[in-house]
Amino acid sequence: MVKGFDVLVAGAGPAGCAAAAVLASRGLRVGLADRAAHPRFKLCGGLLTAKTMQALARIFGLGEADLVSRGGLFHKTNNYFFHHAGRELTRGVAAEPFRFIDRAAFDALLHASALARGAVPLPGREVAACDAAAGTLTFRDGETLSAQLIIGADGANSVVRRAVGVDKTAWRGGLAAAIEVELPVGGGPGWFPREVPAPELHVGAPNVPMAGYGWVFPGPRGAKVGICGLTRGLSRLSRSGARGERPFSAIFRDYLAMLGVERPESVPLRGHPLPYGNALARPYAGRLLLAGDAGGFVEPLFGEGIFYAIATGAHAATAVLRAFSRGGNASDVVGIAGIAAREYQGLLDRTVRPEFVWSNRLRWGLFFAMRHFGAAPIKGFVRAAPGPLAEMVHGRRSFRLLRPKTWEWGAELPG
């Protein structure tokens, strides 16, 4: 049996919930499908920047008090630290605080907010196939749902993305391997040896891929410790360990040892792929638009994903609304889909893509400089501009040469 919606959203993480919240609040019939019910586990550092707080207020009507009471916000601080090769490089105090949330509670709150606006929950639906031309999603249980338009927000391992015809080799080339653990704080094997009051960024750690970094964040149950790095140029490092390459799990345990964790081999590991500079040039096909990790929309320097998931989910929804309002004949699905794709491309080109271009340039400039000149470039960069660097992370400055922002992404959303 085929059931109809105006819009189907595949994936109920931040991107999918943002899209569903915007569309349902405008009266559209929106189905929000996900293979898992909330709350569910999600590997994530859980850091919210100032621009993310702005997005949450704009899209969901959520403020800090809501996050504290229902969204897993457990810590905030204006302090931050940069480390190089295990030693503190510099520290600073940002003008705006970094906030930390438990992702299970946070995602559950966004999901509840989307449902409160009228989105229809479709839990337990694992996507098996997407027909972008027909506008259908087929699930593992055999059920098929149809819609005039579909928003794919089913993460880095997206099934829906296959309908766009992505070059798999190119996509894999832009994926970073990432491992993160949450360790109790204290003494003993597998414990983190000290309290973590503020976020730490670690670069230049032994064996960590050049195009990568490590982090230590406050966690709801201890210290969140992770690394990510491009496997391009370090090919097959997590598969075979051939030709003297170390498996990524071994690299991570080296990192834990550098941080003072006793018996790092005793720590159980969990990993996931991270789109790290491979945002799709054309994240759409037929009646389908891709948002969040499914479209590769993760910032290429720091790997920030939550904000860009919410932003691209909202942009996709805005494009859909404009398509419906300008499409004229509602039966002209092909025309509506074309308008949605053009509008979405325009929104991305004006806001997200310029930031990604300059973030990527900054990333490779720093990494190549470190490769040829050692620690001096990163030390000079961080020490010369700690304040503007924090403002860049929070969204007050552009990745383009740390210039003050001249646009406001939220202005692109329907009022």
N, C-alpha and C positions, 0 to 999 in steps of 0.2 A: 504494500500500500504506500502511495506517495502522498505525503502531507505537504502543504504549501505554506511558505512564509514570504514576506517581502524580502527579508535578508536572513541568511544563515551565517552564524559566526562559529567557526571551528576553532576551539581552544578558549578556555575560560581563565587564562592568566591575565596580567595587567593589560596587554594589548587587546585581547578579545573582550574583556569586561569594559574597557574604555569605549570601544566601538559600540558594544551593545547598549551601554548607558546613554550615549549620545543619540543613537537611533531610536531606542524605545521611548526616550523622553519626548521625542517628536511624533509619537503616535504610530510608528511603524511596527509591523508584526515581526519580531526578531526572535529567532531560536538560537540559544547559546549552548553549544554542545561541547562536551569534554568527556574523555574516557574515565576520569576519576572524579569523585565527589570531594567537595571541600569540607573541612580543611585537609590538605595533603602536603606531603613533604616536598620541598624544593631546595636544591643546592643554590645558595645565593649569599653574598656578603651582607645583604640587607641594608646597605647605606642609602639614605634618601638625601638628595641635594635640595637646595632652595628651589631650583626650577621644578623639581618633582613635587614639592609641596604646593607650588603654584598650580601645577597641572591637576593635582588631586582636588584642590579647591574649585578649579574651573570645571572639571569634568564631572566629579562626583559630589561636589559640595562638602568635602571632608576637610577638617582642620586638624590641628595637632591634638586637641582634646579627644576627637573621635579616634585617632590612632592610638592614643594612650589607653582609652577605655575598651576599644574593640579591635584595633588593628595591630597589636603586638609591638607598639613603640615602647622600648624599655630604656633607652639611653640617648642622650644628646650631649655634644661637646663642640666647642669652637676650636679645640686644639687639634693639631695633626703633626705627624713626624715623617721624615724621609730618611731611609737608611740605604747605605751602599755597602755591599759585601759584609753585611752583618754589623756594621757600625753606624751609629746615628750620624747623619749628614747635616740635617738641620731640623728645626722645629718651628712651628708658627701658630698664630692665633687668627683664625678666619673671622671675617666680619659677620658671617652668618653660620649658624651651627650645622654640624653634620648630625643627622638623626639615624638611629638604627632600629630596625624592626625585625620581628620574627616573620619570615615569609609565609608560613602556613596561615597565621592569623591575618596577616595583611591581605593575602590573596582572597581569603574567605570574606573579608570585609568588602573588597571591591566587587566580588561576585554578588554578595547580598545587596549592595548598592545598585548594581545593574538590574537585579530582579525587582527591586523596589520601584524602579522606573518602568517596569513592564516587560522586561525581557523574559522569555519562556525558558526555564532550565531544561536541559537535555543531558542529564548526567549518565555516565556509563555507556556513552556512545564513542567507541573507538573508530576513527575514520579508516576505511579500507581503500576508498577511491573517491576521487573528485572528478566530475565531468564539467569542466569549465564552460564548455559550449552550451551544454544543456542546463547548467545551473543546478546540479544535483550533488549531494553527498551520499555515498553508500557506506554503511557501517558494518562492522564485523558480524553483527547479528543478522545481517541481511536486509535491514530496514533501509529505505531510501527516502530522503527528504529533498524537497525542491525549493528554490527561491529565485526571485528575479536577479538577485546579486548575492555573492558569497564573499565573506572576508575570512581569509585563512590566517589564523593566529596560533597555530599548533606547535610552535617552538622550533628549536634548531634542527630537530629530527623530523620536521614537517612531512606528513604524507600528502597534504594538499598541495605543497609546492611542486610536486611532480607534474601537476597539470600545466605548469608554466613552461615546462621544457628546459629546465636549468641544466647547464653544462656541469655534470657531476664532478669532473676533474677540477674545474675552476672553483667550484663551491668548496670542495675538500681542501684546496690550496689556501683558502682564506679561513679555515677553521682552526681555532686554537684548542689544544688539549688543556683541560682545567681539572684540578683536584682541590677539594676543600674539605676540611674536617673541623669539628668543634670539639675542643679539648677542655676538660675540667682544669681549673687553675689550682696549683699546689705542687707538692713534691711527690715524686714517684714515677715509675715507668708510664709513658703515654700521657703524662699530665703536662700542661704548659707551666713553665716555672715562675711566672709573674702575672700580676694583674695587668689588664689592657684597658686603660682609661680613655684612649683616643685612637683613631685610625693611624696605622703605619703602612707606608708603601715601601717595599723593598726591591731594589734593583741591584744588578751586579752580583747577585748571590752565586756561589760556586755551582756550576753545571746547569743553572737555570738558562733556558734558551735566550739568546740575545734579544729576539723579538718577543719579550715577555717580562713578567714581573711577579712579585709576590706581595701578599698583604697579610696583615694581622689586624683584625677588627674586634671590638667588643661583641660578644655574643650573648644571647639570652641565658645560656647555660654554661658559659665559659669563654674561651678565646676561639674566634674563628680564624683559621689559618689556611691560606690557599696560595696556589701559583697557577699561572696560565702562560702559555707560550705557543707560538706558531710552530706547527710541525713542518711547514715548508722550509726547506734547507736543512731540516733535521729529520728528513723523511723516515718514516717507519720506526721512529724512536720508541713508540709504545707497542709495536707489533713484534719485532724480532730481536732488537738489540744487536743486529748484525753490524759487522764492520766496526766494532768497538763502540757503537752507540749504546748509551744507557737507557733502559726503559724509563718512561716518564714517572712511574711509581718510585723507582730508585732515586731519580732526581728529586722527587718530592721528599723522600725520607732524608736525603742529604740536607735539604732545606730545613726540615724539622730539627735535625741534629745541630745545624748552625745556630738555630734559635734556642738551643739548650734543652730540647726535649729528650728525656732519657728513653732509651730503647725505642726509637721511632719505628722499628720493625714491628712492634706490638700494636701499632695504631691501625685500625681498619680504615681502608680508603674508599672514597666514592668519587667518581669523576663524571664529567659531562663535556660535550663539545660546546665551544663558544664561538659564534660568528665574530671574527676579529678583523674586520676590514673587507668584508665581501658583501656589502649591501648590494642587492640586485639593481641593475640599471633599469630594468622593466619589470617591476614586481606585480604584474597583472597579466591576465590572459582571459579572453572571453568575458564571462560574468564574474571573474575572480579577481580580488585584490589581496595582496599579502601584507601583513603588518608584523611588527615586532621581530623576534628572532627568526620567524619563518621567512621573512624577507631579508634577513641578514643585518637588521638595523640595530647594531651594537656599536657604540663609539670606539674607534680603533686605537686610541691611546690608553685610556684607563679601563676600557671594557665596560663602561656604564651601560646597563641595559634597561632598567626599570623605567627611567624617564622616557627613553626613546621608544619603548614598547607602548607606553601610554600615549605619547605624542603621535606615533604613526597609526595607532588604533583610532585615535580621535580624528586624524587627518583622513583616514580611509572612510570613516563614517561621514565626515563633512562632504567628501567627494560624492558619496552615495546620495546624501540629501540634495546636493546641488543637481545631481543627475535626475533624480525624481522630479525636482521642481522645474527643471528646464527641458525634460525629455518629451513633454507634450503628451502624445498618445502612450498610455501606460502599457499597451500591448507591444509597443516597439522596444522590445527588450534589447535588441542589438544596438539601437541608438542610445538607450539609457546606459548600457555597459560601456560604450565608447566614450560617452561624456564622463562617466565615473573615472575611467582610466586617465583621461586627459586632465581632469581636475586633480586627481590624486598625484599625478606626475608633477603638476604645477606646484602643488602644496609642498611636496618633498623638495623640489628644486629651489624653492624660495627659503626654506628653513633648514631642513635636516641635512641635505646633501652638501651645501657649502661648509658646514661645520665638520662633516666627515672628511671632506677633501683636505682641509687644513689640519685636522687632527691626525690624519694619516701621514701628511708631510712632516709634521712635527715628530711623530713617532719614528719614522724611518731616519729623519735627520739626526735625532738623538741617538738612536741605536747604532747607526753607521759611524757617527762620531765617536761613540764609546768603543766600537770595535777597533778603530784606527788610533784613537788618542787616549784610551783608557777612561778613568773615572772623571777626568777634568771637565769634559763638556757637561755631564749631568750635574756635577757639583756646581759649576758656574751658573748653569741655568736655574737650578733650584734656589741657590743662595742669592741670585740677583733679583728674582721676582717672586718671592714666596706669597706676597699678598695678591698680586694679579693672577698667580697660578691658582690660588684658592678661588678667586672670583670666576675664573674660567670654568672650574669644576662646577661651581654653583650656577653657572649660566649668566652671570653678569657681564662677562667678557667673552668675546669670540675666540675660537681656536685660531683665527686668522691674526697672527702676530699679537695676540693678547689685546686686541682693540676692544673698546667698549661696545656692547651690543647696540645695534641700531634698529633691530626689529624685535617684535614681541610675538612669539609663536601662537600664544593664545588668542591673539586678535584674528587669526584665521578661522576660528571656530564660530559656529552660529551663536548669536547672542541669546 
